[in-house]
Amino acid sequence: MNESSLQTAVSGTKSHNLYLLLRDAILSRRLEPGDKLPGELKLAEQYKVSRVTVRRAMEALQRAGLIARRPGVGTVVLEQPLDATVMTASVSNLLPNMLKMSRASKVRLLEFAYVTPEPSIRDKLKLASGEKTQRSVRVRQVEDQPFSYLTTHVPARIAHHYSESDLAHTPLFVLLEQSGVTIDHATQTISAALATQTEAEALGVAVGSPLLALTRVVYDRNGEGVEHLDALYRPDRYRFQIDLNRTGEDDARYWEPLPGDKEPGA
C-alpha cells in the first residue's frame, strides 16, 4: 500500500491523528532509528485514546515501513532511506537564484484563468478596483513526487504577455522578465496550514495533514506588485533554513540572518 492510500485508509480518525504525530516524530528524528516505542497501554494513556486507536495507528506505521514489531523486543523505529526529494530553501535571501528550484523540479499546471482577485490580494498587488489577475494553480514535483501546491496571481496587464502553455513549461520569473518586468524586492511570510480535500489530492497526503504555508508578494522597481504567491509545502519534502550570524557588542548582541544564494523560486 502506498503512502497516499495508507493515509486515506485512516484519514479523519483519532488513529490517523496519532499516526501523523508518531510519523512526524520518526521522520524528524525526534525518535531515532532503533528507539523502542512505549507499549499500547502507555501510548493510550499518554495520548488519551483507546488501545484500539493506538493499535490501528501502529499498524499504519508498520505498513508504512516506519516501525517493526519484534517478539521479545517490542516496537522499534526503523532506519529511513535518505529522501532525495526533500528540498531545502534558505530564507536569508528572497530573490537571488530564483531559478534553482525550477531547474531541479517539474511543474504540473492544474488551473489557468483570468479572475477578479480577492480584496486582500488586490490590495497587496496595489491593483485598481476591477483590475483582473491571471490566476494559476501549479504542483511542483521532484522525481515524480509532489512537494508544493502553488496558487499565483499576476496582474493581467503583465500576464497577457505569456500563454497557458508558456506557464506549464517556463518558470514564472522568466516569463515576468520576458514581459518587461524588473523585479526589485519581495515580502514573505511563513506559517502553517491544514490540507483541504483539493490540496491533499494534489500533494498525495490525507485531508487535514499539516503543511508549511508561505505567502510571497513580489514588486518591481517602481513598487508595483507583479506576483502574489500562496504556496503550500509538504513538510516531509520541503524545509526552510535560516543561516544566522552572531553580531553586535556586549549586552546588545543578537542573531542576524546571513546573506545567501540558496533561495529557490516558485
Sine and cosine of phi, psi and omega as CSV:
sin_phi,cos_phi,sin_psi,cos_psi,sin_omega,cos_omega
0.00,0.00,0.77,-0.63,0.00,-1.00
-0.98,0.19,0.13,-0.99,-0.11,-0.99
-0.88,0.47,-0.66,0.75,-0.04,-1.00
-0.90,0.43,-0.70,0.72,0.01,-1.00
-0.91,0.42,-0.64,0.77,0.00,-1.00
-0.87,0.49,-0.74,0.68,-0.05,-1.00
-0.93,0.36,-0.56,0.83,0.02,-1.00
-0.90,0.44,-0.57,0.82,-0.05,-1.00
-0.91,0.42,-0.50,0.87,-0.03,-1.00
-0.91,-0.41,0.12,0.99,-0.10,-1.00
-0.88,0.48,0.64,-0.76,0.11,-0.99
0.99,0.17,0.16,0.99,-0.02,-1.00
-0.90,-0.43,0.21,-0.98,0.07,-1.00
-0.89,0.45,-0.58,0.82,0.01,-1.00
-0.91,0.40,-0.56,0.83,0.05,-1.00
-0.91,0.40,-0.67,0.74,0.02,-1.00
-0.88,0.47,-0.67,0.74,0.02,-1.00
-0.93,0.38,-0.63,0.78,0.07,-1.00
-0.83,0.55,-0.73,0.68,-0.02,-1.00
-0.90,0.45,-0.66,0.75,0.00,-1.00
-0.88,0.47,-0.73,0.68,-0.03,-1.00
-0.95,0.30,-0.60,0.80,0.05,-1.00
-0.87,0.49,-0.69,0.72,0.01,-1.00
-0.90,0.44,-0.64,0.77,0.02,-1.00
-0.90,0.43,-0.57,0.82,0.01,-1.00
-0.97,0.26,-0.74,0.68,-0.05,-1.00
-0.93,0.36,-0.49,0.87,0.05,-1.00
-1.00,0.08,-0.04,1.00,0.03,-1.00
0.91,0.41,0.40,0.92,0.24,-0.97
-0.93,0.36,-0.49,0.87,0.21,-0.98
-0.95,-0.30,0.92,-0.40,-0.09,-1.00
-0.99,0.13,0.44,-0.90,0.12,-0.99
-0.81,0.59,0.75,-0.66,-0.03,-1.00
0.99,-0.11,-0.30,0.95,0.04,-1.00
-0.90,0.44,0.59,-0.81,0.02,-1.00
-0.99,-0.14,0.79,-0.62,0.02,-1.00
-0.98,0.17,0.47,-0.88,0.08,-1.00
-0.88,0.48,0.29,-0.96,0.04,-1.00
-0.94,0.33,0.18,-0.98,-0.05,-1.00
-0.86,0.52,-0.67,0.74,-0.04,-1.00
-0.90,0.43,-0.69,0.73,-0.01,-1.00
-0.92,0.39,-0.64,0.77,0.04,-1.00
-0.91,0.42,-0.62,0.78,0.02,-1.00
-0.89,0.46,-0.66,0.75,0.04,-1.00
-0.93,0.37,-0.66,0.76,-0.05,-1.00
-0.90,0.43,-0.66,0.75,-0.07,-1.00
-0.98,-0.20,0.05,1.00,0.07,-1.00
0.85,0.53,0.75,0.66,0.06,-1.00
-0.75,-0.66,0.11,-0.99,0.01,-1.00
-0.99,0.16,0.30,-0.96,0.05,-1.00
-0.91,0.41,-0.51,0.86,0.06,-1.00
-0.89,0.46,-0.67,0.74,0.04,-1.00
-0.88,0.48,-0.71,0.71,0.02,-1.00
-0.88,0.47,-0.70,0.71,-0.04,-1.00
-0.87,0.48,-0.67,0.74,0.01,-1.00
-0.91,0.41,-0.65,0.76,0.03,-1.00
-0.90,0.43,-0.64,0.77,0.00,-1.00
-0.92,0.38,-0.61,0.79,0.05,-1.00
-0.90,0.45,-0.64,0.77,0.03,-1.00
-0.91,0.41,-0.66,0.75,0.04,-1.00
-0.90,0.44,-0.61,0.79,0.00,-1.00
-0.93,0.38,-0.68,0.74,0.02,-1.00
-0.90,0.43,-0.50,0.86,0.03,-1.00
-0.98,0.19,-0.07,1.00,0.02,-1.00
0.98,0.21,0.38,0.93,-0.04,-1.00
-1.00,-0.07,-0.43,0.90,0.00,-1.00
-0.68,-0.74,0.26,-0.97,0.12,-0.99
-0.71,-0.71,0.66,-0.76,0.05,-1.00
-0.98,-0.19,0.91,-0.41,-0.11,-0.99
-0.91,-0.42,0.84,-0.55,0.01,-1.00
-0.84,0.55,0.73,-0.68,0.03,-1.00
0.99,0.16,-0.16,0.99,-0.02,-1.00
-0.91,-0.42,-0.74,0.67,-0.05,-1.00
0.90,-0.44,-0.37,-0.93,-0.03,-1.00
-0.99,-0.10,0.84,-0.54,-0.12,-0.99
-0.86,-0.51,0.64,-0.76,0.06,-1.00
-0.96,0.27,0.73,-0.69,-0.02,-1.00
-1.00,-0.07,0.46,-0.89,0.10,-0.99
-0.92,0.39,0.71,-0.71,0.02,-1.00
-0.97,-0.26,0.71,-0.71,0.03,-1.00
-0.90,0.44,0.52,-0.85,0.04,-1.00
-0.87,0.49,0.82,-0.57,-0.03,-1.00
-1.00,0.04,0.94,-0.33,-0.04,-1.00
-0.95,0.33,-0.19,0.98,-0.05,-1.00
-1.00,0.04,-0.07,1.00,-0.01,-1.00
-0.95,0.30,0.82,-0.57,0.03,-1.00
-0.97,-0.23,0.65,-0.76,0.04,-1.00
-0.87,-0.49,0.78,-0.63,-0.04,-1.00
-0.87,-0.49,0.76,-0.65,0.11,-0.99
-0.99,0.11,0.69,-0.72,0.03,-1.00
-0.98,-0.20,0.20,0.98,0.02,-1.00
-0.95,0.32,-0.47,0.88,0.02,-1.00
-0.69,-0.73,0.68,-0.74,0.00,-1.00
-1.00,0.02,-0.69,0.72,-0.22,-0.97
-0.99,-0.14,-0.57,0.82,-0.03,-1.00
-0.86,0.52,0.64,-0.77,0.06,-1.00
0.82,0.57,0.70,0.72,-0.02,-1.00
-0.93,0.37,-0.21,0.98,-0.05,-1.00
-1.00,0.00,-0.09,1.00,-0.08,-1.00
-0.85,0.53,-0.74,0.67,-0.02,-1.00
-0.92,0.40,-0.60,0.80,-0.01,-1.00
-0.88,0.47,-0.62,0.79,0.00,-1.00
-0.96,0.29,-0.49,0.87,-0.09,-1.00
-1.00,-0.03,-0.11,0.99,-0.09,-1.00
-0.68,-0.73,0.17,-0.99,0.05,-1.00
-0.90,-0.43,0.40,-0.91,-0.04,-1.00
-0.87,-0.50,0.60,-0.80,0.11,-0.99
-0.86,-0.50,0.89,-0.46,-0.05,-1.00
-1.00,0.08,0.86,-0.50,-0.04,-1.00
-0.99,-0.15,-0.61,0.79,-0.04,-1.00
-0.62,-0.78,0.53,-0.85,0.04,-1.00
-0.45,-0.90,0.90,-0.43,-0.03,-1.00
-0.33,-0.94,0.34,-0.94,0.10,-0.99
-0.98,-0.18,0.80,-0.60,-0.14,-0.99
-0.68,-0.73,0.24,-0.97,0.20,-0.98
-1.00,-0.01,0.91,-0.42,-0.12,-0.99
-0.95,0.33,0.32,-0.95,0.11,-0.99
-0.89,0.46,0.47,-0.88,-0.02,-1.00
-0.80,0.60,-0.61,0.79,-0.02,-1.00
-0.90,0.43,-0.64,0.77,0.03,-1.00
-0.95,0.33,-0.66,0.75,0.03,-1.00
-0.85,0.53,-0.69,0.73,-0.03,-1.00
-0.93,0.38,-0.66,0.75,-0.01,-1.00
-0.92,0.39,-0.55,0.83,0.03,-1.00
-1.00,0.09,-0.10,1.00,0.00,-1.00
0.87,0.49,0.72,0.70,-0.01,-1.00
-1.00,-0.02,0.43,-0.90,0.08,-1.00
-0.96,0.27,0.42,-0.91,0.03,-1.00
-0.85,0.53,0.77,-0.64,0.01,-1.00
1.00,0.04,-0.17,0.99,0.01,-1.00
-0.94,0.34,0.70,-0.72,-0.06,-1.00
-1.00,-0.07,0.32,-0.95,0.10,-1.00
-0.81,-0.58,0.39,-0.92,0.17,-0.99
-1.00,-0.02,0.89,-0.46,-0.02,-1.00
-0.97,-0.24,0.78,-0.63,0.05,-1.00
-0.77,-0.64,0.50,-0.87,0.10,-1.00
-0.83,-0.56,0.84,-0.55,-0.05,-1.00
-0.76,-0.64,0.46,-0.89,0.14,-0.99
-0.88,-0.48,0.79,-0.62,0.07,-1.00
-0.98,-0.18,0.59,-0.81,-0.01,-1.00
-0.59,-0.81,0.47,-0.88,0.08,-1.00
-0.84,-0.55,0.76,-0.65,-0.05,-1.00
0.79,0.62,0.67,0.74,0.02,-1.00
0.91,0.42,0.28,0.96,0.04,-1.00
-0.94,-0.34,0.89,-0.46,-0.02,-1.00
-0.94,0.34,0.64,-0.77,0.05,-1.00
-0.73,-0.68,-0.26,0.96,0.00,-1.00
-0.61,-0.79,0.53,-0.85,0.03,-1.00
-0.84,-0.55,0.92,-0.39,-0.20,-0.98
-0.90,-0.44,0.81,-0.58,0.10,-1.00
-0.90,-0.43,0.89,-0.46,-0.13,-0.99
-0.86,-0.51,0.67,-0.74,0.14,-0.99
-0.88,-0.47,0.79,-0.62,0.06,-1.00
-0.80,-0.60,0.74,-0.67,0.03,-1.00
-0.76,0.65,0.70,-0.72,-0.09,-1.00
-0.84,0.54,-0.57,0.82,-0.03,-1.00
-0.89,0.46,-0.42,0.91,0.06,-1.00
-1.00,-0.03,-0.69,0.72,-0.10,-0.99
-0.92,0.40,-0.39,0.92,0.01,-1.00
-0.89,0.45,-0.23,0.97,-0.01,-1.00
-0.99,0.16,-0.18,0.98,0.04,-1.00
-0.71,-0.71,0.31,-0.95,-0.09,-1.00
-0.96,-0.29,0.11,-0.99,0.07,-1.00
-0.87,0.50,-0.65,0.76,0.03,-1.00
-0.90,0.44,-0.63,0.77,0.03,-1.00
-0.86,0.50,-0.69,0.72,-0.06,-1.00
-0.93,0.37,-0.48,0.88,-0.01,-1.00
-0.97,0.25,-0.29,0.96,-0.09,-1.00
-0.81,-0.58,-0.22,0.98,-0.07,-1.00
-0.81,-0.58,0.70,-0.71,0.02,-1.00
-0.82,0.58,0.63,-0.77,-0.06,-1.00
-0.85,0.52,-0.64,0.77,-0.04,-1.00
-0.91,0.42,-0.52,0.85,0.09,-1.00
-0.92,0.40,-0.69,0.73,0.00,-1.00
-0.90,0.43,-0.62,0.78,0.03,-1.00
-0.89,0.45,-0.70,0.71,0.00,-1.00
-0.91,0.40,-0.61,0.80,0.05,-1.00
-0.93,0.38,-0.36,0.93,0.04,-1.00
-1.00,0.10,0.04,1.00,0.03,-1.00
1.00,-0.07,0.17,0.99,0.00,-1.00
-0.99,0.11,0.72,-0.70,0.14,-0.99
-0.96,-0.29,0.96,-0.26,-0.06,-1.00
-0.96,0.28,0.73,-0.68,-0.09,-1.00
-0.89,-0.45,-0.78,0.63,-0.05,-1.00
-0.41,-0.91,0.10,-0.99,-0.01,-1.00
-0.45,-0.89,0.36,-0.93,0.17,-0.99
-0.89,-0.45,0.55,-0.83,-0.09,-1.00
-0.57,-0.82,0.69,-0.72,0.10,-1.00
-0.81,-0.59,0.54,-0.84,-0.01,-1.00
-0.80,-0.60,0.74,-0.67,0.02,-1.00
-0.55,-0.84,-0.55,-0.84,-0.01,-1.00
-0.63,-0.78,0.36,-0.93,0.00,-1.00
-0.46,-0.89,0.22,-0.97,0.08,-1.00
-0.95,-0.32,0.65,-0.76,-0.09,-1.00
-0.93,0.36,0.77,-0.63,0.14,-0.99
-0.99,0.16,0.06,-1.00,0.00,-1.00
-0.85,0.53,-0.73,0.68,-0.03,-1.00
-0.90,0.43,-0.72,0.69,-0.02,-1.00
-0.91,0.40,-0.64,0.77,0.00,-1.00
-0.89,0.46,-0.68,0.73,0.01,-1.00
-0.90,0.44,-0.65,0.76,-0.03,-1.00
-0.93,0.36,-0.56,0.83,-0.08,-1.00
-0.99,-0.12,-0.08,1.00,0.02,-1.00
0.95,0.33,0.60,0.80,0.04,-1.00
-0.81,-0.59,0.12,-0.99,0.02,-1.00
-0.99,0.15,0.48,-0.88,0.09,-1.00
-0.85,0.53,0.73,-0.69,-0.02,-1.00
1.00,0.01,0.00,1.00,0.04,-1.00
-0.92,0.39,0.58,-0.81,0.02,-1.00
-0.95,0.31,0.66,-0.75,0.01,-1.00
-0.75,-0.66,0.49,-0.87,0.18,-0.98
-0.98,0.20,0.71,-0.71,-0.03,-1.00
-0.87,-0.49,0.74,-0.67,0.00,-1.00
-0.74,-0.67,0.71,-0.71,0.13,-0.99
-0.86,-0.52,0.80,-0.60,-0.02,-1.00
-0.76,-0.65,0.73,-0.68,0.10,-0.99
-0.87,-0.49,0.83,-0.56,-0.07,-1.00
-0.96,-0.29,0.67,-0.75,-0.04,-1.00
-0.84,-0.55,0.45,-0.89,0.07,-1.00
-1.00,0.00,-0.06,-1.00,-0.08,-1.00
-0.93,0.37,-0.22,0.98,0.06,-1.00
-1.00,-0.08,0.04,1.00,-0.01,-1.00
0.99,0.14,0.17,0.99,0.01,-1.00
-1.00,0.06,0.66,-0.75,0.03,-1.00
-0.94,0.33,0.73,-0.68,-0.02,-1.00
-0.87,-0.50,-0.26,0.97,0.06,-1.00
-0.38,-0.93,0.68,-0.73,0.15,-0.99
-0.86,-0.51,0.86,-0.51,-0.06,-1.00
-0.88,-0.48,0.79,-0.61,0.23,-0.97
-0.93,-0.38,0.91,-0.42,-0.07,-1.00
-0.87,-0.49,0.66,-0.75,0.08,-1.00
-0.86,-0.51,0.73,-0.68,-0.08,-1.00
-0.82,-0.58,0.61,-0.79,0.17,-0.98
-0.94,0.34,0.85,-0.52,-0.06,-1.00
-0.92,0.38,-0.30,0.95,0.04,-1.00
-1.00,0.10,-0.12,0.99,-0.02,-1.00
-0.80,-0.60,0.02,1.00,-0.02,-1.00
-0.51,-0.86,0.74,-0.68,-0.03,-1.00
-0.69,-0.72,0.54,-0.84,0.10,-1.00
-0.98,-0.19,0.62,-0.78,-0.01,-1.00
-0.77,-0.64,0.70,-0.71,0.07,-1.00
-0.85,-0.53,0.87,-0.49,0.07,-1.00
-1.00,-0.04,0.80,-0.60,-0.12,-0.99
-0.89,-0.46,0.49,-0.87,0.06,-1.00
-0.80,-0.59,0.74,-0.68,0.03,-1.00
-0.98,0.21,0.83,-0.56,-0.07,-1.00
-0.65,-0.76,0.02,-1.00,-0.05,-1.00
1.00,0.03,-0.01,-1.00,-0.06,-1.00
-0.79,-0.62,0.61,-0.79,0.09,-1.00
0.76,0.64,-0.81,-0.59,-0.06,-1.00
-0.96,0.29,-0.18,0.98,-0.02,-1.00
-1.00,-0.09,0.20,0.98,-0.01,-1.00
-0.93,0.36,0.57,-0.82,-0.03,-1.00
-0.46,-0.89,0.19,-0.98,0.03,-1.00
-1.00,-0.03,0.72,-0.70,-0.02,-1.00
-0.79,-0.62,0.73,-0.68,0.02,-1.00
-0.87,0.49,0.69,-0.72,0.07,-1.00
-0.98,0.17,0.60,-0.80,0.13,-0.99
-0.91,0.41,0.57,-0.82,-0.01,-1.00
-0.50,-0.86,0.04,-1.00,-0.01,-1.00
-0.73,-0.68,0.51,0.86,-0.06,-1.00
-0.98,-0.19,-0.08,1.00,-0.13,-0.99
-0.94,0.35,0.89,-0.46,0.03,-1.00
-1.00,0.04,0.27,-0.96,-0.01,-1.00
-0.98,-0.22,0.16,-0.99,-0.02,-1.00
-1.00,-0.02,0.00,0.00,0.00,0.00
